[in-house]
Amino acid sequence: MPSSSDPLLARADGMAGEGDDDVAVAAADHRGRPASRASTGRWRSALFIIAVEIAERFSFYGVSANLISYLTGPLGEGLAKAASAINLWNGVAQLLPLLGAALADSWLGRYRTILLASLLYILGLAMLALSTLLSSGSHKCGTAGNTPCPPPSGLQMAAFYTSLYMVALAQGGHKPCVQAFGADQFDETDPKEAVSRSSFFNWWYFGICAGTAVTLVFLSYVQDNIGWGLGFGIPCVVMAFALAVFLLGTRTYRYYVSVGKQRSLFARAGEAFAAWRSSRRKPSSPLAAPQSSARVDEEEQKVVISNADLIEEAKIVLRLFPIWATCLIYAVAFSQSSTFFTKQAATLDRSVGHGLQVPPAALQTFISVTIVVLMPLYDRALVPLARRYTGLSSGITMLQRIGAGMVLSLVSMAVAALVETRRLRVAADAGLTDLPNVPVPMSLWWMVPQYVLFGAADVFTMVGLQEFFYDQVPDKMRSLGLSLYLSIFGIGSFISSGLVSGIDRATSARGHSWFSNNLNRGHLDYFYWLIAGLSALELLVYVSFAVIFKYKKKTSAIATTAD
């Protein structure tokens, strides 16, 4: 084992084929010198990065968690339209990391991408806070028991959506790079650091969920009771603070740079396609057919040989597609917690103590609290127990962990459907079917179990997906791997948006939309049962692919151990 004072060695790519001999990934310090194990990386550096991610999640959820209330309140949009708009925005926000990862892996590097994304974040959040000043209505208008909001001006809508999508673009650069950059602080070829890196993914998610819990309670109260301008302005200040913290750790980070020839997957794919097109376009005459054919064959062979590494990378990424595709319905279920769940909670009796009203979005705190409670139990109790029987350092495989969370997600949607059925019955019995602004005499605590089950599902599936897509792609494509994980939730949000829009049109044509602005006339329970049924089908297909999946070999770690 190398000593703690030794510089880090250049590590192989982890998927190298015959064409990859001239590419290695070397660890350097902030001045470009070989990084020392003693003075760079490990938990000291990772804690800076975890702190930055906690602040970024605070800012992002400070905008997204209660967005349904802002759209249906001050902006005056209908429930179905608002939910579709949020799902569309979430979808874009979760797909943009593909672009951010490509820029980071092939051009800017993760550190610079995080810096630029943070600056864009601050600008977008500042514009979002300023856009609320263009409203002519009260911050409480449009909520239960208050006057309707006046129609927003075209300038306010343009400013709001421009700034909102700037936040999505900033997240696209920030999200895939921060986690990969944090995991890079642990050398997978060192046995002790390899164990720490596995724990990093658990504690990473623990940290951001602890921060999110504070966000959901604090900011949702500020937005509902003080003002949306302040509610959107606080995340801007927090993001500026996060950038300062990130810069403080600059001297301690490990920066992985490519040594030798390296081009991005997209660049090499483009070059290979251009070369193939060029060879096909070359003219040939019948008299010279044999020679021309031979030249074309030789050129095609050169293209294949020169892009052998591209073929290997493509194979590794494509083999992940069945797992990626069979997690999409999980993402559809996940997107309901910040839209319809919140609107459900707004119709219930939310009083606690003497006159205190729990903000509807604050119930999402139970997802984060559940994760904060269960993550240490998973890492310190379940993993060691499972390790005794499986012999795996992680206790269970990544795909087993993902599947367990998918089961819990299915149960959560079934519970949500049962709770909504009861809410509709209580509203009808109380004569409130046509009185949507009167709270239903049913405690909001009835909704807690579905949030807790979602949190338990996240402990398994969310962290499992992060580790799976980081671990199973080539080393130099790990930002792209994490962006593939995020794209599951982007596509899932698009699917959810399409389902809501399609079902709303179909059921409205029959007289009563499932997503009526008056939820007492709607049928969210039917929608939840639909998602539960789709989740069951998805789980069956997922298991069939998971049992035959073969994990990537840890070639670099094996080679180091052998030496």
ZIHU-V132844 format. One record per pair of residues at least 6 apart in sequence whose ideal C-beta (glycine too) atoms are under 8 Angstrom apart, sorted by the first residue. I is the first residue (numbers start at 1). GAP is how many residues later the second one is. D is the distance in whole Angstrom. If there is no record, write none. Layout:
# ZIHU-V132844
i = (I/I)
gap = (GAP/GAP)
d = (D/D)
This chain:
# ZIHU-V132844
i = (1/1/2/2/2/3/4/4/5/5/5/6/6/7/7/7/7/7/8/8/8/8/8/8/8/8/8/8/9/9/9/9/10/10/10/10/10/11/11/11/11/11/11/11/11/11/12/12/12/12/12/12/12/13/13/13/13/13/13/13/13/14/14/14/14/14/14/15/15/15/15/15/15/15/16/16/16/16/17/17/17/18/19/19/19/19/19/19/20/20/22/22/23/23/23/23/23/23/23/24/24/24/25/25/25/25/25/25/26/26/26/26/26/27/27/27/27/27/27/27/27/28/28/28/28/28/28/29/29/29/29/29/29/29/29/30/30/30/30/32/32/35/35/35/37/37/39/40/40/40/40/41/41/41/41/41/41/41/41/42/42/42/42/43/43/44/45/45/45/45/45/46/46/46/46/48/48/48/48/48/48/49/49/49/49/49/49/50/50/50/50/50/51/51/51/52/52/52/52/52/52/53/53/53/53/53/53/54/54/54/54/55/55/55/55/55/55/56/56/56/56/56/56/56/56/57/57/57/57/58/58/58/58/58/58/59/59/59/59/59/59/59/60/60/60/61/61/61/61/62/62/62/62/62/62/62/63/63/63/63/63/63/64/64/64/65/65/65/65/65/65/65/65/66/66/66/66/66/66/66/66/66/67/67/67/68/68/68/68/68/68/68/68/69/69/69/69/69/69/69/70/70/71/71/71/71/72/72/72/72/72/72/73/73/73/73/73/74/74/74/74/74/74/74/74/74/75/75/75/75/75/75/76/76/76/76/76/76/77/78/79/79/79/79/79/79/80/80/80/80/80/82/83/83/83/83/83/84/84/84/84/86/86/87/87/87/87/87/87/87/88/88/88/89/89/89/90/90/90/90/91/91/91/91/91/91/92/92/92/93/93/93/93/93/94/94/94/94/94/94/94/94/95/95/95/95/95/96/96/96/96/96/96/97/97/97/97/97/97/97/97/97/98/98/98/98/98/98/99/99/100/100/100/100/100/100/100/100/100/100/101/101/101/101/101/101/101/102/102/102/102/103/103/104/104/104/104/104/104/104/105/105/105/105/105/105/106/106/106/106/107/108/109/109/110/110/110/110/110/110/111/111/111/111/113/113/113/114/114/114/114/114/114/115/115/116/117/117/117/117/117/117/118/118/118/118/118/118/119/120/120/120/120/121/121/121/121/121/122/122/122/122/123/124/124/124/124/124/124/125/125/125/125/125/125/125/126/126/127/127/127/127/128/128/128/128/128/128/129/129/129/129/129/130/130/130/131/131/131/131/132/132/132/132/132/133/134/134/134/134/134/135/135/135/135/136/136/137/137/138/138/138/139/139/139/139/139/140/140/140/141/141/141/141/142/142/143/143/144/144/144/144/144/144/145/145/152/175/175/175/176/176/176/176/176/177/179/179/179/179/180/180/180/180/180/181/182/182/183/183/183/183/183/184/184/184/184/185/185/186/186/186/186/186/187/187/188/188/188/188/188/189/189/189/189/190/191/194/195/198/198/198/199/201/201/201/201/202/202/202/202/203/203/204/205/205/205/205/205/205/205/206/206/206/206/209/209/209/209/209/209/209/210/210/212/212/213/213/213/213/216/216/216/216/216/217/217/217/219/219/219/220/220/220/220/221/221/222/222/222/223/223/223/223/224/224/224/225/258/262/263/265/265/265/265/265/265/268/268/268/269/269/271/272/272/272/275/275/276/276/279/279/279/279/280/282/282/282/284/284/284/285/304/313/313/316/316/316/316/317/317/317/317/319/320/320/320/320/322/322/323/323/323/323/323/323/323/324/324/324/326/326/326/326/327/327/327/327/327/327/327/328/328/328/328/328/329/329/329/329/329/329/329/330/330/330/330/330/330/330/330/330/331/331/331/331/331/331/331/332/332/332/332/332/332/332/333/333/333/333/333/333/334/334/334/334/335/335/335/335/336/336/336/336/336/337/337/337/337/338/338/340/340/340/341/341/341/341/341/341/342/342/342/342/343/343/344/344/344/344/344/345/345/345/345/345/346/347/347/347/347/347/347/347/348/348/348/348/348/348/348/348/349/349/349/349/349/349/350/350/350/350/350/350/351/351/352/358/360/363/363/363/363/364/366/366/366/366/367/367/367/367/367/368/369/370/370/370/370/370/370/370/371/371/371/374/374/374/375/375/378/378/382/383/383/383/384/385/386/386/386/387/387/387/390/394/396/397/398/398/398/398/398/399/399/399/399/400/401/401/401/401/402/402/402/402/402/402/402/403/403/403/403/404/404/405/405/405/405/405/405/405/405/406/406/406/406/406/406/407/408/408/408/408/408/408/409/409/409/409/409/410/410/410/410/411/412/412/412/412/413/413/413/413/413/413/414/414/414/415/415/415/416/416/416/417/417/417/417/417/418/419/419/419/419/420/420/420/421/422/422/423/423/423/424/424/424/426/426/426/427/427/427/427/428/430/430/432/432/432/433/433/434/434/434/435/436/436/436/436/436/440/465/465/466/466/468/469/469/469/469/470/470/470/470/471/471/472/472/472/473/473/473/475/499/499/500/500/503/503/503/503/504/504/504/507/507/507/507/512/512/512/513/514/514/514/514/514/515/515/515/516)
gap = (189/190/7/35/188/34/33/34/31/32/33/30/31/20/27/28/29/30/18/19/26/27/28/29/32/33/179/246/17/18/180/551/14/15/16/17/249/13/14/15/16/176/177/178/464/545/8/12/13/463/543/544/547/7/10/11/12/461/462/463/543/460/461/538/540/541/542/297/298/301/459/460/537/540/7/293/296/539/291/292/295/290/286/287/288/289/290/293/289/292/238/239/235/236/237/238/239/286/453/234/235/236/231/232/233/234/450/451/8/230/231/232/233/7/8/13/14/160/227/228/229/6/7/226/227/228/229/6/7/10/11/222/224/225/226/220/221/223/225/223/225/6/219/220/150/153/213/145/212/213/214/143/144/145/146/152/211/212/213/143/144/151/154/142/153/208/140/204/207/208/209/136/139/140/154/197/198/200/201/204/205/129/132/133/136/197/200/132/153/154/157/158/156/191/194/62/126/190/191/193/194/125/126/129/151/154/155/153/154/156/157/156/183/184/186/187/190/62/65/115/118/119/122/183/186/151/154/155/158/153/154/156/157/177/180/62/66/176/177/179/180/183/107/111/175/151/154/155/158/153/157/169/170/172/173/176/62/65/101/104/169/172/22/26/274/150/151/154/155/273/277/296/299/153/154/157/158/165/276/293/294/295/19/22/271/14/15/18/270/271/274/275/293/74/154/155/273/277/291/292/153/158/6/11/14/15/6/7/10/70/271/445/67/68/69/70/76/58/61/63/65/67/68/75/78/154/7/74/77/81/82/85/66/72/73/74/75/76/8/439/264/436/437/438/440/443/420/421/424/433/435/257/256/257/414/417/432/413/416/417/420/252/253/248/252/406/407/409/410/413/405/406/409/75/76/79/245/399/400/403/399/400/401/402/403/406/73/76/398/74/75/78/79/397/392/393/394/395/396/397/398/399/77/391/392/395/396/72/73/75/76/77/394/74/75/76/78/79/385/386/389/390/74/78/382/385/386/389/73/74/13/17/72/73/74/75/76/77/379/383/75/76/378/379/380/381/382/162/163/164/378/10/70/6/8/9/69/72/73/375/159/371/372/373/374/375/157/158/160/161/157/8/146/148/67/68/70/71/74/369/70/139/142/144/60/61/64/59/60/63/64/67/132/128/131/57/53/54/55/56/57/60/52/56/121/124/125/128/124/46/49/50/53/46/49/50/53/118/114/117/118/121/43/39/40/42/43/45/46/38/42/107/108/110/111/114/107/110/32/35/36/39/32/35/36/39/104/108/100/101/103/104/107/29/33/99/25/28/29/32/7/95/96/97/100/96/18/19/21/22/25/14/17/21/93/14/17/12/13/8/9/11/84/87/88/89/90/6/84/85/6/7/8/9/6/7/81/203/202/203/292/293/294/295/292/293/8/307/308/311/303/304/306/307/310/302/25/287/291/303/290/298/299/301/302/72/18/22/14/17/18/287/295/70/71/72/294/68/69/7/8/10/11/14/6/7/6/9/366/368/369/367/368/371/372/370/370/363/198/195/196/269/180/262/265/266/269/173/176/177/261/172/176/262/166/170/253/254/257/258/261/165/166/169/170/158/159/162/163/166/246/249/158/162/153/156/152/155/156/159/145/146/148/149/152/142/145/148/12/15/16/139/140/141/142/138/141/8/9/12/8/9/136/138/135/136/137/134/218/214/8/45/48/49/52/212/215/39/41/42/41/45/36/31/35/38/24/28/24/27/17/20/21/24/16/10/13/14/8/9/12/7/7/161/164/156/157/158/236/156/160/163/167/230/149/152/153/164/223/227/76/79/145/219/222/223/226/160/163/164/212/215/216/219/75/79/134/138/161/211/215/160/163/164/167/210/163/166/202/205/206/208/209/75/76/79/127/131/158/162/205/208/157/158/160/161/162/164/165/160/161/163/164/167/199/202/76/77/79/80/198/202/75/120/155/158/154/157/158/161/77/80/160/192/195/27/30/114/117/23/26/175/184/187/22/23/75/106/109/110/18/19/21/22/17/176/76/79/103/175/180/15/16/18/99/102/14/76/80/89/92/93/172/173/75/91/92/94/95/96/98/99/90/91/92/93/94/95/7/8/9/10/89/94/6/7/6/86/84/81/84/85/88/87/82/85/86/89/84/85/87/88/91/87/86/81/82/84/85/86/88/89/84/87/88/81/82/85/84/88/81/82/13/11/12/13/11/10/6/9/10/6/7/8/6/7/8/154/66/69/70/73/153/65/69/147/150/146/59/60/62/63/58/59/62/63/66/140/144/136/139/140/143/56/57/51/52/53/54/55/56/57/59/51/55/129/132/133/136/132/45/46/48/49/52/53/44/45/48/52/126/122/125/126/129/42/38/41/42/45/37/115/116/118/119/122/114/115/118/34/35/38/31/34/112/108/109/111/112/115/107/27/28/30/31/104/105/108/104/20/24/17/19/23/96/99/101/14/15/16/6/13/15/93/92/10/11/6/8/88/87/88/84/86/87/85/81/82/83/84/85/80/20/23/16/19/17/12/13/15/16/8/11/12/15/10/81/9/79/80/7/8/11/81/28/31/15/27/10/11/12/24/9/10/11/6/7/8/16/9/10/11/9/8/9/10/12/13/7/9/12/6)
d = (7/7/8/7/7/8/5/5/7/7/5/8/6/8/4/6/6/7/8/4/7/5/8/6/8/8/6/7/8/8/7/8/4/7/4/8/6/7/5/8/8/8/8/6/7/5/8/6/8/8/6/4/7/6/6/7/7/5/5/6/8/6/4/7/7/6/5/6/7/6/4/7/7/8/7/8/8/7/6/6/4/6/7/7/8/4/4/8/5/8/4/5/6/7/5/6/5/8/7/8/5/6/5/7/6/7/6/6/7/7/6/8/5/7/4/8/8/7/5/7/6/6/6/7/5/8/6/5/7/8/5/8/8/7/7/5/5/7/7/8/8/7/5/8/7/7/7/8/6/7/5/8/4/7/7/8/7/7/4/6/6/7/7/8/7/6/4/6/5/5/7/5/5/7/6/6/7/7/3/7/8/6/6/4/7/7/7/7/7/6/5/8/8/7/5/8/6/5/8/6/5/5/7/7/7/7/5/5/5/7/4/7/5/6/6/3/7/8/7/8/6/8/7/7/6/4/6/5/7/5/7/7/5/6/5/7/6/4/7/6/5/8/7/6/8/5/5/7/8/5/4/7/7/7/4/8/7/7/7/6/7/6/8/7/6/7/6/7/7/6/8/5/6/7/5/5/7/8/7/7/8/4/5/8/7/6/7/6/7/5/5/6/8/7/7/7/7/7/7/7/7/6/5/4/6/7/7/6/5/6/7/8/8/6/3/6/6/7/5/6/7/6/6/5/7/6/8/7/5/8/7/7/6/7/5/8/6/7/7/5/6/5/7/5/7/8/6/7/4/7/4/8/5/7/8/5/7/5/5/5/8/7/6/6/7/4/7/5/4/7/7/7/5/6/7/6/6/7/7/4/5/7/8/4/4/7/7/5/7/8/4/5/7/7/5/6/8/4/3/8/8/6/8/8/5/4/7/6/6/7/3/8/8/7/5/8/5/4/7/4/5/7/8/8/7/5/8/6/6/8/6/7/4/4/7/7/5/7/8/7/4/7/4/4/8/7/4/6/8/6/7/6/7/5/8/4/7/7/5/5/6/7/6/8/5/6/7/3/7/6/8/7/7/8/4/8/6/4/7/6/7/8/7/6/5/8/5/7/6/5/6/7/7/8/8/6/5/7/8/3/4/7/7/7/7/7/4/7/7/6/6/4/7/7/4/7/7/5/6/5/5/7/7/5/8/3/4/8/6/8/6/7/8/5/4/6/8/5/7/7/4/7/7/4/6/7/5/8/5/8/4/4/6/7/8/8/6/4/5/6/8/7/4/4/6/6/8/6/6/4/6/8/6/6/8/5/8/4/5/7/8/8/8/7/5/5/8/5/8/8/6/6/4/8/6/4/7/7/6/7/8/5/8/7/5/8/8/8/8/6/5/7/5/4/7/6/7/7/7/6/7/5/5/8/5/7/7/7/6/6/7/6/7/6/8/5/8/7/6/4/7/5/4/6/5/8/5/6/7/7/6/6/5/4/8/8/8/7/7/7/6/8/6/6/6/5/8/6/7/5/6/8/8/8/7/6/8/8/7/5/7/7/6/4/7/8/4/4/5/7/8/8/7/5/8/4/5/4/5/7/6/5/5/4/7/8/5/5/6/6/7/4/8/4/5/5/7/6/5/7/3/8/8/8/5/8/8/8/6/7/8/7/6/7/8/6/7/6/8/4/6/8/8/6/4/6/8/5/7/6/6/5/6/7/8/7/8/7/4/7/8/7/8/6/7/7/6/6/7/6/8/8/8/8/7/6/7/7/4/8/7/8/7/7/6/7/7/6/8/6/6/5/4/6/7/7/8/7/5/8/7/6/6/5/6/7/7/8/7/5/5/8/4/8/5/5/8/6/8/7/7/7/5/4/7/2/7/8/8/5/8/5/5/7/6/7/5/8/7/5/5/6/7/7/7/7/7/6/5/5/8/7/7/8/7/6/6/7/6/8/7/8/6/7/7/8/7/7/7/7/5/5/7/7/7/6/7/7/7/7/7/4/8/5/5/6/4/7/8/7/7/5/5/7/7/6/6/5/7/4/7/7/5/7/6/6/6/7/5/4/8/7/7/5/6/8/6/6/8/7/6/7/6/7/6/4/6/6/5/8/5/4/7/7/7/7/5/8/3/6/8/8/5/6/6/7/6/5/6/8/6/8/6/7/4/8/7/7/7/3/5/7/8/5/6/8/8/8/5/6/4/7/8/7/7/4/6/8/5/7/7/4/7/5/4/6/7/8/8/7/6/6/6/4/8/8/4/7/7/3/3/7/7/7/6/7/7/5/6/7/6/8/5/4/7/8/8/7/4/7/6/6/4/6/7/6/5/4/5/6/8/5/8/5/4/6/8/8/5/5/5/6/8/4/5/5/8/4/5/6/8/5/6/8/6/5/4/6/5/7/7/6/6/7/7/8/7/6/6/5/6/5/8/4/8/7/6/5/6/6/5/6/7/7/8/8/7/4/7/6/8/7/5/7/7/6/8/4/6/5/4/6/5/6/8/8/7/7/7/5/6/4/7/8/8/8/6/8/8/6/7/7/5/7/5/5/5/8/8/6/8/8/7/6/4/7/6/6/6/7/8/4)
